[in-house]
Amino acid sequence: MPRAIKARTNGPHELTLRSYNVGFGDCFLLTFHYAAFDRHVLIDFGSMRAPPGKSLSGNLLEIARCIEKDCAGKLHAVVATHRHQDHISGFTYKGGSGPGAIIRALAPDIVIQPWTEDPQAQRDALEPTKVAQGKARKAVQQHLRTLNDMNRFAGYAEVAASHLKGSHLAELRNQLEFLGGDNKLPNRDAVENLMEMSPERRYVYAGASAGLEHILPGVVTHVLGPPTLKQDESIRKQNPRNPDQYWHLVGARSSFWAKRGRIAMFQETSGALFPEYVAKRKPWDMRWYRYQAQQEHAENMLSIVRQLDNQMNNTSVILLFEIGGKFVLFPGDAQYENWQYALSDPAVVDRLARVGVYKVGHHGSLNATPKDLWNGFAARGGKTKKDRLITLLSTLDHAHGHEESNTEVPRRTLVKALQTESQLYDTRAILNDQYRSVVRIPL
């Protein structure tokens, strides 16, 4: 019997997609409806900025309770696409008082994360521990140590940002605080909770089994990313300029390690060594040099943290659900270096062309939706198009980037394409007294 017919017979007959209004972050609950039961898969739960009028911690707690109700007290799988705060902060346990305690009590049967989160791989592997052998371990070890070192630097950058005084540094200061906070290591509580909330954990990579076969009968789950370093070394570095793929040109001011060498050993002093001899007003030339030094310092730090942000996004899990010939794509925050391995496979490109539901990558940033991917969606089209593409965007205005520099997230050009060529469900349209939007898709 053809697989598509078998999937329709034994698989789910409907899919409910819930997008939770976490603010600037991601949180989605996929409910697969079968004839005799439902299966619930939570993909990400985190935020960096709460919706207007709500506190960050209070909103995440309320959303956790909403998830508990929506899944009837039982989760079957949790997917944490990568370790950024806006994707995992909702899993924070806080000794049993955090939103992650509620999720943990839902007893997920499996937790799925990228291979870079494997506790063993964190020390000595290039790919998941069961795959890496011999010399390959050294390259992976170096890569993962680099990620962790950059996480530590991000924590420093967030603190250093608070010492950047003056209105002329306001934009740099805000970006440093945002990206530094999203990338620093104190997501540890959430990371540890994810390791402990389920008896089964999968650390996946492109082509690996997601481990959902027994949970989602009749559903084929393709893991498209991230690739291991053995599969594609390009995830180690950023492609600074690729106008054919990026919605805008992106690039660091110079290499990560050159900047780090100049900045990492910098320490803020507690005050002047001889405070009674400090002049009340510095000479104009000294103020000019101080301004230039602060500007250069801030820009150097920001270029480093932006590189880290992109590197962490390139570890994001990309999942493609195939249900009876229909395809649902959840790519987390995957950047182009993550995507290019999947897009190099003609069989994968063919499946992606048939995607009917697309969770927009990285909250609507430009370089997370390659044009090869977007242009390849056959279901794109105007309002009269049959079986029109459905897109899900979880984002918040004025949290990241700036319109003046054409770096705002979500990017206006991408949002316009989403609005005109798909049926867009945007969390910014969710009313403030509600916590989610709901989309039902017959299968």
C-alpha positions, 0 to 999 in steps of 0.5 A, spaced: 500 500 500 502 506 498 505 510 504 501 516 503 494 512 503 497 508 509 498 514 513 491 517 511 488 510 514 492 510 520 495 517 521 491 523 524 485 526 521 486 533 523 492 537 526 491 543 531 496 548 531 497 553 537 501 559 537 502 562 544 503 570 545 510 569 549 512 576 546 519 576 542 520 568 542 517 562 540 512 557 543 507 552 539 503 546 541 502 541 535 496 537 537 495 531 532 488 528 532 487 521 531 480 517 531 481 514 538 486 519 541 490 525 541 498 527 541 501 533 543 508 536 541 510 542 544 516 546 540 520 551 544 517 555 550 521 562 551 521 569 551 526 575 551 520 581 551 513 580 554 507 583 550 505 590 552 502 590 559 505 584 561 511 582 565 515 576 562 515 571 568 508 572 569 506 571 562 510 565 561 507 562 568 500 563 565 502 560 558 504 554 562 498 553 565 494 554 558 499 549 555 497 544 561 489 545 559 490 545 552 494 538 552 489 536 557 495 535 562 499 530 558 505 532 553 507 527 549 514 530 546 518 537 547 522 540 542 527 545 544 530 547 537 536 551 541 539 554 547 537 561 546 533 564 551 527 566 547 526 559 545 527 555 552 526 560 558 519 558 559 523 551 561 526 554 567 524 550 573 526 555 579 526 550 584 519 548 582 516 555 582 518 556 574 513 555 568 518 549 567 515 546 573 508 546 570 511 543 563 515 538 567 509 535 570 506 534 564 511 528 563 513 528 556 515 522 553 521 524 549 525 531 549 528 532 542 534 537 542 540 539 537 546 534 537 550 540 540 546 539 547 548 532 548 552 532 555 557 528 552 558 532 546 559 538 550 566 535 552 569 531 546 564 530 540 564 533 533 557 529 532 553 526 537 557 521 542 554 515 538 556 517 532 563 521 533 569 517 533 577 518 533 579 524 530 572 527 529 572 528 536 577 533 536 574 538 531 567 537 535 570 539 541 573 545 539 567 547 536 563 546 542 568 549 546 568 555 542 560 556 543 560 555 550 566 561 550 562 565 546 556 564 551 560 566 557 563 573 553 555 574 551 554 575 559 560 579 559 557 584 554 550 584 557 554 587 563 559 591 560 553 594 556 550 597 562 557 601 563 556 605 556 553 612 558 550 617 554 544 618 549 549 617 543 550 609 545 543 608 546 542 604 540 548 600 541 547 599 549 540 596 547 542 591 542 548 589 547 543 588 552 538 584 548 543 579 544 548 578 550 542 576 555 539 572 549 546 568 548 549 568 555 550 561 559 545 562 565 539 559 561 542 553 565 536 552 569 532 551 563 537 546 560 538 542 566 530 541 567 530 539 559 535 534 561 531 531 567 523 532 565 523 525 560 526 518 561 528 519 553 532 524 550 534 525 543 540 529 540 538 530 533 542 532 527 540 532 519 538 525 517 537 522 524 531 519 527 527 524 531 524 518 535 517 520 534 515 514 530 511 511 536 508 517 539 506 519 532 503 513 528 502 515 521 507 521 521 513 521 518 518 526 521 524 528 517 530 532 521 533 537 516 538 540 521 542 542 524 548 538 520 554 535 524 560 538 522 562 532 519 556 533 514 557 540 513 563 544 516 560 551 514 556 551 520 562 553 524 562 560 520 557 565 517 557 567 510 557 574 511 554 576 504 550 572 500 545 577 496 542 571 492 539 568 499 539 573 504 533 578 504 538 583 506 546 583 506 549 581 513 556 581 515 560 582 521 565 588 522 571 583 522 573 576 525 570 573 531 577 572 534 580 578 532 575 582 536 575 577 542 582 578 543 581 585 544 575 585 548 575 579 552 580 581 558 577 588 559 575 589 566 570 595 568 574 598 574 570 600 581 572 607 581 578 612 580 584 610 584 584 617 587 577 619 587 579 626 590 583 628 585 578 627 579 576 633 575 569 635 575 569 636 568 574 633 563 577 637 557 574 637 551 579 633 547 579 627 553 571 627 552 572 626 544 577 620 545 573 617 551 567 618 546 571 614 540 573 609 545 566 607 548 563 607 541 569 602 538 568 598 544 561 598 544 561 596 536 566 591 537 562 587 542 556 588 538 559 585 532 562 579 536 555 577 540 552 578 533 556 572 531 555 568 537 547 569 535 548 567 528 552 561 531 547 559 536 541 559 530 545 555 526 545 549 531 537 550 531 533 543 529 529 543 523 523 539 523 519 537 517 512 533 519 509 529 513 502 527 514 499 523 508 502 527 503 502 534 507 508 537 510 509 542 516 515 545 517 518 548 523 525 550 523 526 554 529 531 560 528 535 556 523 540 561 519 542 560 512 549 555 513 544 551 517 539 551 511 544 550 505 545 542 507 538 541 507 537 545 500 543 541 497 539 535 497 534 534 491 529 529 495 529 534 501 528 540 496 522 536 493 519 535 500 520 543 502 516 545 495 510 541 498 510 545 505 503 547 506 504 550 513 511 554 515 513 557 522 517 563 520 524 562 522 527 567 527 521 571 528 521 574 521 529 576 521 531 576 513 537 571 513 532 565 516 528 565 510 532 563 504 529 566 498 531 559 495 526 556 500 521 561 500 520 561 492 520 554 492 513 553 496 508 551 491 503 553 495 505 561 495 499 565 492 494 570 493 487 569 497 484 566 491 489 560 491 487 553 493 490 550 499 494 556 500 500 556 504 499 557 512 505 561 515 506 562 523 510 568 525 511 569 533 515 576 534 514 582 537 515 589 534 521 594 537 525 588 541 530 587 536 534 591 530 532 598 528 528 600 522 533 606 521 538 601 519 534 596 516 535 591 521 528 591 524 525 584 526 520 582 523 523 585 517 518 589 513 519 586 506 519 579 509 512 581 513 509 584 506 511 577 502 508 573 508 501 577 508 500 577 500 503 570 499 500 566 504 495 566 510 499 569 515 497 568 523 501 573 527 502 573 534 502 580 534 495 580 532 493 576 538 488 580 543 492 582 550 487 578 554 488 572 550 494 567 550 494 564 543 491 563 536 488 556 534 489 554 527 485 547 525 488 543 519 484 537 516 489 532 514 
